[in-house]
Amino acid sequence: MSRFRVSMDIGGTFTDVVAYDETSGRFQAGKSATTPDDLTEGVNSALASLVDSPRDISFTVHGTTQGLNAFLERRGAKVLLLASKGAGDTYHIARGPRTRLYDLHYRKPEPLVPLRDIVEVGGRIDPSGAEVEPLDEAAVRAAADRYRKEGFGAIAVAFLFSYADPSHERRVREILVEELGADITISLSHEAAKEWREYERTSSSVIEAYTGPAVRSYLNHLEDSLTEQGLRVPLHVMQSSGGVLTATSARQRPLQTLLSGPVGGTMGGVALAAALGRPNLICIDMGGTSFDVSMVIDGQPDVSPEATLEGLPMLMSVVNIHTVGAGGGSVAWMEAGGLRVGPRSASAVPGPACYRRGGTEPTVTDANLVLGRIDPDWFAGGQLRLFTEPARGTVAELGDRLGMGTEAMAEGICDVANAKMAQAIRTITVSRGIEPREFALVAFGGAGPMHAAFLASELGIGEVIVPRFPGAFSAWGMLQADIRKDFSEPYYFLDADLDRADMASKIAGMAETGLRSLDSEGVPPEGRRVEHAVDIRYAAQEYTLTVPIVDASEPHREDFVETIAKRFAQLHETRYGHANLGAPVEFVTLRCTAFGTLDRSETERIAAASGQDFEHQTREVIFGGERYQAPLVRRDVLAKGHSFDGPAIVVEDTATTVVPPDYAVSVDTIGSLMIRSKEIQ
């Protein structure tokens, strides 16, 4: 019988797999080197280390960065954009840089579609959804002919006011399928983002078309590979919103998978918050090339209805993740007499100098090895042996250029990297009016636990949590997520003009649509639920805040407008530091999220310690220029109730945890390392 629930997460250096044995109730984590030429090879290799055959899998979910990589590396499909006649320049005009108005170095983001590849099509819908001019079908067929002749790989369709009436966009798809066949990638803007703001909706459609072929091809290849090996259950894919979908649904809406890789860690944070009774967490994921920051607030992921990637907007529900180029492979270099670290990375190949694979520049991993904070003989669970001399050589060479000794240079590299990562945390917290000292820091990724205590110290955070399998925590988090589908409906009314009965009717209709959409995901009726929200702004403002509606019956209540306005004012006060209770507000967009509850992997408890003694070695580690004799501990010998003071190094298959002096460690009932500062209370 199938008995393993499995998740797979592909990183820049390693591919992580987590398997939950439903019979024994135990988790296992495995990893394999990522294989850039064919990512499925790395997935299959990591999977084989835990599961004898895909036939033994009862549920599987995957986080993919295929779409994101295609976007970042600008290797997506060549897109033909169909726009309303007279509005072909909308995508290139874009938005003015309001937040960078006086920045002399500002450069407008480079659009994914050049002007020459934008085709204007006659036909017009007005803002109310009424047809003003019929669709020019001949122009659509001419565009299809151009698609055939000029080697395009996808088509985006973004007509004015299609969110009010999508009939013209739907007819365009029918014509394109007639002309070009059903296998063509077509993104309709009202499906990618059924919301107001023409530029943002157009951008969402273009990004989906640009990345869609890469995502679909990859998912097809992975699914075929697993099926050939005996997989008998649907492959699920992590979404940017923190929910999961079947691969079949993900192929239809590839935009939703764009940030699916990093989001798994946030959902792991949500599960950890519930297990530990700590509702507010800052989640940091440091891998080989990047550093991702996200938050869990009041036990829920911090989700936004829109996101921006390299200056290009997307209207979709997405977990707020801030990413900077700082990882174990980040290269240290000198510029204008000063030290810089990243964003350039040595990646997996050639890798840091200590890999002895051809890397000749010092990296963060090399610096940590020089400082004694990594066990060279048991890196990545012994899968990779590190070499200290090449690391010392590259660090010493950079130190000579900057007039610093080898160890001082190594600490300098770590300090600069830590400062860069601390600033990334401030960007997602302090800049939004959130005090990081009121949160605990959850550290994961292969390098996150190595730097977490230093980041916490800089930010005044008193507690760091290192979960089990930190290097595979994003994969573990994927097993904790629900099916999720998001729906939106433009709904423009001033508070004084609101028809509460009409709003209630709209919400009920959206709820019905949302629940029905879970039919294709295989969710039983008893496992379905919906949540509602509305985007609100002060009258005459441009931007909105998403305000939750507690239950669908709320709009029927006499005091609904007053209640929702107070809720909006509280959010506005938190976000911007001020509110104007009593001022007219405007409702802009209704939102409905449908959830399908999946069988969960139970949180595994670990055995209690019989005493405070545990097996360990001793090694020399450098902190603040001083040499310490610190215990080197294998994490698998630690049990519930074990505690010890820093400095210390804890090693395991997927990560290394560094505990500086003035920190104390205890092990909780689910095996988390609770690292607390003796100075910050």
Secondary structure, DSSP 8 states (H G I E B T S, - for coil): ---EEEEEEE-SSEEEEEEEETTTTEEEEEEEE--TT-HHHHHHHHHHTT-S-GGGEEEEEEE--HHHHHHHTT----EEEEEETT-TTHHHH----GGGTT-TT------SS-GGGEEEE--EE-TTS-EEE---HHHHHHHHHHHHHHT--EEEEE-TTTTT--HHHHHHHHHHHHHH-TTS-EEEHHHH--SS-HHHHHHHHHHHHHHHHHHHHHHHHHHHHHHHTT--S-EEEE-TTS-EEEHHHHHH-GGGGTTHHHHHHHHHHHHHHHHHT---EEEEEE-SS-EEEEEEETTEE-EES-EEETTEEE-S-EE--EEES-STTEEEEEETTEEEEEEEE-TTTT--GGG-SS--S-BHHHHHHHTT-S-TTSBGGGTB---HHHHHHHHHHHHHHHT--HHHHHHHHHHHHHHHHHHHHHHHTGGGT--GGGSEEEEESSSHHHHHHHHHHHHT--EEEE-SSGGGHHHHHHTT--EEEEEEEEEEEEGGG--HHHHHHHHHHHHHHHHHHGGGGT--GGGEEEEEEEEEEETT-S--EEEEESSTTGGGSTTHHHHHHHHHHHHHHHHHS---TTS-EEEEEEEEEEEE-----------B-SSS----EEEEEEETTEEEEEEEEEGGG--BT-EEESSEEEE-SS-EEEE-TTEEEEE-TT--EEEEESS--
